[in-house]
């Protein structure tokens, strides 16, 4: 590995760490934010969802822009935007302002997420790509591991705003390193055009679906969900006709390996992302743990992800990735099903053991799956492939939060988690994990049937 390659890898690893660190540390601080602003459970979920929504809306358009104007320019701009709005979130005086700033912060995160994998594909040879991607995936999970512990510590001994201050400081360092090390390569695609109408349809569809799911008990909520579904159909139809499509449809219709790998990612993230959100509330409100204690328990899952992701990525350079990834999906499905048995008396040891089990499964799924996605397209489509992979991750994360929000809306109405009886809250958890286990089990099919990356 050359000095330039080492510098590029270091920068991408730093940014891969930062977003997940923020997501997981904020999740552990949610009960403190709820108490500070005196908001209900559905509004509380929007502190996470707004960040995911803006990122998901932005990823495909930004992947296209990056392919046209250069991945490294978009990447560096993203680190700057993410950092500025991190400090803004720390100063937010109302829940509405915090949610709005989180939305803007998510756009910066999307600029980084969509370009990071593309930069690695363009600068590293195919024979070590799985290993390199495994290292960046490990950085994601290290961020997820450190986040609950640091978030709990900061919330315990300072307050939740300290999490955003710390993220802003880390973001400032990352931005400086990015601008110093990432030198822009010559631009060869400036003549190409952006699909602004497609971007509008895509954004409108996601906004309608997410807002509708959070008010599903009302007629307006159902109408929004239906409108979102119609807009998604129109987006697909318009992309097939567009000469400047955000998403080249032939990648999905003619490349089964690419399509099924992305569907497997969407399903797996839909089933697993809300685990930290739900267990954070369970550990603090049902079990009575402090934020620091809850964070110390929740790090079990991402620690296993961080430990085994590089190994799984290396395996996928030598053996068929679909086999390794499918074994990971099966493990996740079993772990989610076991969480339907959660009770107030469930021991901490059992919770940590099952979190570790799910973490192992996700590690064996994620790196091989990402390697397959990025290796199944040409380098000309590296930016859009990275954007598509990140979009599937964020759409899955949003779907996971939407499922939790639907059950909160159905069972809790405008109550906060603190006001709800423990028995009712545990019933909500069981429904959530039951749905997640069923969703995850469907991912086994797409993971196994995607086809071979290595052709004999």
N, C-alpha and C positions, 0 to 999 in steps of 0.2 A: 504494500500500500504506500503510495507516494505521500509527501508532506501535504500537498494540496488536497488529496482525497481524505487524509486524516482530519484536516481542518473542516472540510465540508461535513464529514460524518459527525464531528463534535458539535457543530452548529445545529444539525438536524436532530441529534440526540437531545440537546438542551431544550429545543422547542417542543420536541415530542414529550418531554417530561412536564413542561409547564402547564399546558391545558388540563391534562388529567389530574395534576396536583391540585389545581384550583377547583375542579369539579368535585373531587372527593373530599377536600377540606371544607368546602361550603356545605356539602351534604351533612357532615357531622355537626355543623353549626346551625342547622335549620331550626331545631327547637329554641335556640337562643334568639334567632331572628324573629321567630313566631312570637315569642314573649315580648321582645323589644317593640315590635310594630303592632302587636295585638291583632293578628290576621288569622283567617281561617285556613284549613288544610289545603283547599283548592288554590287559593292565592299563594300560599307558601310554595306549592309545587311549581308555580310560574317563575320563581327565582332560578330554578334549574331549567325549566322548559324554555324560557325566553332566550337563553344562551344557545340552547340546542336548535331552536327554531330558526334564529337568524343565521346560524352556521349552516344549517341544512339548506335554507333558501339560497345562500351565497355560493355554496361549493361548486355546483355545475357551471354557473356563469363565470366564476373565478377560474375554474379549471380551463375553460375555453379562452379567457383573457390571457391566462398564463401561457398557453400554447401559442398565442398570437404575439404577445409582447415580452415574453421571457419569464421563466419560472422564478428566477432569483430576485428580480425586481418586485414581483408580487409578494414573495416570501418576506423580504426585508420590510416592505410597507406593512405587512400584517403584524410583524413583531412590534412595530411602533404603535399601531392602533390598539392592539391588545394591551400594551403597557399603559398607555394614556388612560384608557377607560377602566383599567384596574384601579388606578388611583381615584378615578371618579366614583367608582362603586364604594370605596372606603369612606367617601364623604357624603354619600346619599342620605337625605334627611327624611324621606318618605318611602314606603314600599313601592309606590308607582315609579318613583325616580330610580330606585334600585333596579327594578325590572327593566326599565327603559335602557339604563346604562349597561345592564347585562346583555341586552339585545345587541347594542352597538359593539360591545366587547366580543360577542360571538362572531361578528363579521371579520374582525382581525384574526381570530382563531381559525376561521375558515380559510383565510388567505395562506396561513401557514400549513394547515392540514392538507390542502389540495396540492401544494407544490413540493412539500417535503419528500414524498415517495418518488415524484418525477425527477427531482434533483439527483436522488440516489441512482435511479435507473439510468440516467444520462451520464453519470460520472463513474459508475462501477461496472465491471464485467459480469456477464451472466453467471459464471461459475462460482462466484462468491455472493451473489445477490441475496440468496435466502439467508445466509449468515448475517449480512449487513442489515437486512430488514428485520431479522430476529433481534438484533441489538437495539434497533430503534423501538421495536415493540416492547422489548424489556424496559426501555426508558419510560414508555407509557405506563407500564405496570409498576415501575418504581415510583413514579409520580402518584399513582393510585394508592401505593403502599404507604408512602410518607404522608400523603394528604390527610387521612383521618387522624393519624397520630399527632401531626403538627397542628391540624385544625382544632382538635380537641384540647391540646395543650394551650394554644393561643386563646381559645374561647374560655377556657377555665381560668386562666391567670391574667387575661387582658379582656378582650371582647371580640366579637365576630369580625369587626372592621379591620382588626389586625391582620386577618387572613388576606384581605385585598391589598393592604399596605405591603405585606411580604411578597405577594405575587407581583406587585408593581416594581419592587426593588429587583427581584429576580428577572423580571421582564426587561428592565433597563439594562442589566448586564447582558442578557441574551441579545437585545437589539444592538448594543455596541459591538458584540462579537460578530453578529451577522453582517453588519455594514462593513466591518474590517476584513472579514475573510471571504465573503461571497462576492466574487467578481462576475459581473454580468457577461454572459456569452453573446456573440453577435446575433442580432435579431433578423430572422429570415421570413417572418410571416406577417409583417405589418399591413400587407395588402388585403388580408382577410378581414371579414366583417363579423360583428357580433349579432346574435339573434336576440334583440331586445324584446320582441313580442313573445317569444318562447319563454324568456326569463320572467316576464310578467305573468304568464299563465301558470308557470311552475310555482312562483312565489305565492300567487293567489290561492292555488290549490292547497299548499301546505298550511297557509295561515287559516283557511276555512276549516280544514280538517282538525287542526289542533285546537282552535277556539271552540269549534263545535263539540269536540269530545269533552271539553272541560265544563260544558253546560248541557250535557246529553239528556238530562231530565226534562228540559224545556223544548218546546216546539222549535224555537229559534236555533237551538243547538243541533237538532236533527236536520233542519234546513241547511245549516252551514256544512254539516258532514256530507249531505247530498250534493251541495254546490261544489265542495272540494273534490268529490269523486268525478263530477262532470268535467271540472277544469283539468283534472289529471288525464281524463280520456282525450280532451281537446288538445292538451299538451303533446300527448303521444302521437295523435293524428297530425298535428302541425309539424312535429319534428320529422315525420316521415316525408313531408312535402318540402321542408325548408332546405335551401341550398347552403345555409350557414348555420346548421343545426347545433344547438348546445350539446346534444347527445347524438352522435352518429348512430342511428338505429341499427345499421348493419353490424355494429359491435355486439348488439344484443340478439339480433335475429340470426346472424351467421356464425357466431362464435359461442357455442354452447359452454365451453370451458369458462369463458369470461362471465357469461350470464348466470350460470348456476353457482359459480363461486361467489358472485355478488349477492345472489338470493340467499345463499347459505349464511353470509355475513349479516344480512338484514334480519334474518330469522333469529340468529344466535344473539345478536345485540338486543333485539326486541324482548327476548326471554330473560336476559341476565342483567341489563343495566340497572333496573330499579331495585335490585337486591340491596345495595348500600343505602338507598333512600328509605326503603321500608324497614330494614333492620336498624338503621340509625334511630328512627322513631320508636321502634319496638324496644331496643336496649335502654333508651333513656326514659321513655314514658311508661313502659310496662315493667321492665326489670329494675328501673330506678338507678341506672348507672349514670355517672357524670359524663360529659362530652369526652374527656380524656380517656376514661375507662372504655367507653363505647368505641372510640377510635382505635384503641389498642387491640380490641377484639376484631374489628372489621379489616385490619391490615392483613389478616391471615390469607384472604383470597388473593389480593394483588401481589403479595410476597411470592406465592406459588407461581403466579403468572410471570413475574420478573425472573424467578430462578429458572424456569423451564422453557420460556419463550426462545432464547438463543439456541438451546439444544434442539427444540422442535424445528426451528428455522434451518439449522444445519442438517437435520435429518431430511428435510424436504429438498435439499440440494442433491441428495443421494438416492432417496426412495420416493415412490409415488406420493405426492402431497395429499391426495384425496383420501388415502387410507389413514394417514396420521390424523388429518383434520376430522374425519368421520368418527374416529375413536374418541376424539375430544368432545364432539357434539353428544355422543352417547353418555359420556361421563357427566356432562352438564345437565342433561335431561334427568338422570337419576338423582343428582344433587338437588335440583329444583323440586322434584317430587318428594324428597325427604323433608324439605322445608314446609310442606303442607301439614306435617305432624307437630309443628311448633306450638308449644304451650307456655304459660307463664312460668311453670316449674322446670322447663327444659334447661339442662345444665349448660354452663358456659363452654365446657369442654366439647360437648356435642356440637354446639354452634360453630366453634372454631374448626372442628374436624370437618364438618360439612362445607364450610367456606373454603377450606384448603382443598377439599375434593373438587369443588366447582372450579377453583382457581387452576388446578392441574388440568382439568378438561379444557378450559378456555385457552390455556397456554398451548396445548397441543392442537387446538383448532386455529388460532389466530395467525401465527407466523406462517405455517404452510399455506393457509388460505390467501393471505396477502401476497405471498410469493407467487402463487398461481395467478392471481389477478394481474399483477404487474408484469409477469412473464408471458402472458397469453396475448399481448398486443404488441404492435410495432412501437419503436421509439417515438414516432411522430404522434402517437396517441398517448404518450406517457402522462401528460398533464391531465387529459380527460379521464384516463384510467385511474389516476390518483384521486381525482375529484369524485369519480363514481364510487370508488372504494370508501372514501371518507363520507360520501353522501349516504351510502348504505349503513355505515356505522351510526351516523347521526339520526337518520330516519328510524333506525332500530331503537336508538336511545330515546327518541321522542315517542315512538310507539309504546315503549316500555313505561315511560312516565304517563302517557295518555291512559294506558290501562289502569294504572294505579289511581289516576285522577278520576276516572269513570267510577271506580268502586268507592272512592271517597265521596264523590258527588251523589251516588245512589244511596249510600248508607249513612253519611255524616252531614249532608246538606251544608249549612253554614257554620258548623261547629269546628272548633280547633281540636287537635289530637288530644290535648290535655283534658278537654271536657268530656271526651267519649269514654264510655265504660270499657275496661280492659277486655272483657269477653267479646264485645262487638268488634273491637279493633283486631283481636286475634282471628275472628271470623273473616274480616276483610283480608287479612294476610293470607289465610288459607285459600280464599277464592283467587287472589292474585297469583300465588305460587302454583295453584292448580292450572290456571290459564297459561302461565309461563312454561310449565312442564309440557303441556300439550303443544304449544307453539314450537318449543325447542325440538320435540320429537319429530316434527315435520321437516326440520332442517337436515335430518339424517339422510333423507331421500335425495335432496339436491346435492349434498356433499358427496354421496357415493356415486351418483349418476352424472356427475359433471364431465367425465371423460378423463383421459390421461394427459398429463403435462409432458411426460417423457415418452416419446414414440419409439418403439423398437424398430 
